[in-house]
Amino acid sequence: MDIETYRNYCLSKKGVSESFPFDQEVLVFKVMNKIFALGNINSRPLKINLKCNPEKAIEYREQYPEIMPGYHMNKKHWNTVDFEGNLPDKKLFHLINHSYELVVSKLSKKEKEQLKAL
C-alpha cells in the first residue's frame, strides 16, 4: 500500500485528523485527539505503527514477518507494520480498522457521543 492510499483511508474515518506533532516526518492520525496510526513518511519501506489487541499482536507477529513489535512504542499494544511488504491491502485495511476501533472503544462516553454526532 502506498502512502497516499494509507493517508486517504485513515482520513476517511469518522473524527480523524492528521498532524506532524513531533517533526516534519512523522505523520500522526488521531481519532478524537487519540493516536491510532503513525509513521515516518520518508522511510522506505513505509512502516506504520498501529495499535493492536495484545493477544492479536503476538499472533500477527508470529504469522506475518511484516508485523513487528511497535518501534518506539509500547510493544504490548502497538505493532509496526511494513506497508510495502507482502501483506495484501485487505489485511492492511483490517489492521488500520482494528487500531481505529480499539482507540474508539477506549474513548469516554462524552467523546463517543461527540464522535457519533460528526
C-alpha positions in Angstrom: 0.0 0.0 0.0 1.4 3.4 -0.9 1.4 6.4 1.4 -1.5 8.2 -0.3 -3.8 5.2 -0.1 -3.0 4.8 3.5 -3.5 8.5 4.2 -6.8 8.8 2.4 -8.1 5.7 4.1 -7.3 7.0 7.5 -8.8 10.4 6.8 -12.0 8.7 5.5 -12.7 7.5 9.0 -15.1 9.5 11.2 -13.5 12.1 13.6 -9.9 11.6 12.2 -7.3 14.4 12.0 -3.7 14.3 10.8 -0.7 16.2 12.1 3.0 16.3 12.4 3.3 16.9 16.2 6.8 15.5 16.6 8.7 16.7 13.5 8.1 17.1 9.8 8.5 13.4 9.0 6.2 11.6 11.4 2.6 11.7 10.2 0.1 11.0 13.0 -3.5 10.1 12.7 -5.8 10.7 15.7 -9.5 10.0 16.3 -10.9 12.4 18.9 -7.3 13.5 19.7 -6.1 10.0 20.4 -3.4 8.4 18.2 -4.3 5.3 16.3 -1.7 5.4 13.5 1.7 7.0 12.9 4.8 6.6 10.9 7.7 8.3 9.2 6.5 9.3 5.7 10.1 9.4 4.4 11.1 5.9 5.5 11.5 3.1 2.9 10.0 0.7 3.2 7.0 2.6 4.6 6.4 1.3 8.1 3.4 2.3 10.2 2.7 1.9 13.9 -0.8 0.7 14.6 -2.5 -0.1 17.9 -3.4 -3.8 18.4 -5.1 -6.0 20.9 -2.2 -7.6 22.9 -3.2 -11.2 22.1 -3.7 -10.5 18.4 -0.4 -8.5 18.3 1.5 -11.7 19.3 -0.5 -13.8 16.9 0.1 -11.4 14.0 3.8 -11.1 14.7 4.2 -14.9 14.6 2.1 -15.2 11.4 3.5 -12.3 9.3 7.1 -11.3 9.0 5.9 -7.8 8.0 4.4 -7.2 11.5 6.9 -6.5 14.3 6.7 -5.1 17.9 5.9 -1.4 17.8 9.0 0.7 17.2 9.4 3.4 19.9 6.0 2.4 21.3 4.6 0.1 24.0 5.3 -3.2 22.4 2.4 -4.9 24.2 -0.2 -2.6 22.5 1.5 -1.5 19.3 2.8 -3.2 16.1 5.0 -1.8 13.4 3.7 -2.9 10.0 5.7 -2.9 6.8 3.2 -1.5 4.3 5.4 -2.3 1.3 5.9 -5.9 2.2 3.8 -8.9 1.1 0.7 -8.2 3.2 -2.3 -7.7 0.9 -4.1 -4.4 1.1 -7.2 -6.1 2.6 -5.1 -7.1 5.6 -3.6 -3.6 5.9 -7.1 -2.1 5.9 -8.1 -4.6 8.5 -5.2 -3.6 10.8 -6.0 0.1 10.4 -9.6 -0.6 11.2 -8.6 -2.6 14.2 -6.4 0.2 15.5 -9.1 2.8 15.0 -11.8 0.7 16.7 -9.6 -0.1 19.7 -9.0 3.6 20.3 -12.7 4.5 19.8 -13.6 1.7 22.3 -11.5 3.5 24.9 -13.0 6.9 24.4 -15.1 8.4 27.2 -18.9 8.3 26.9 -18.8 12.0 26.1 -16.2 11.6 23.4 -18.1 8.7 21.8 -21.2 10.9 21.7 -19.3 13.7 20.1 -17.8 11.3 17.5 -21.3 9.9 16.8 -22.6 13.4 16.2 -20.0 14.2 13.5 
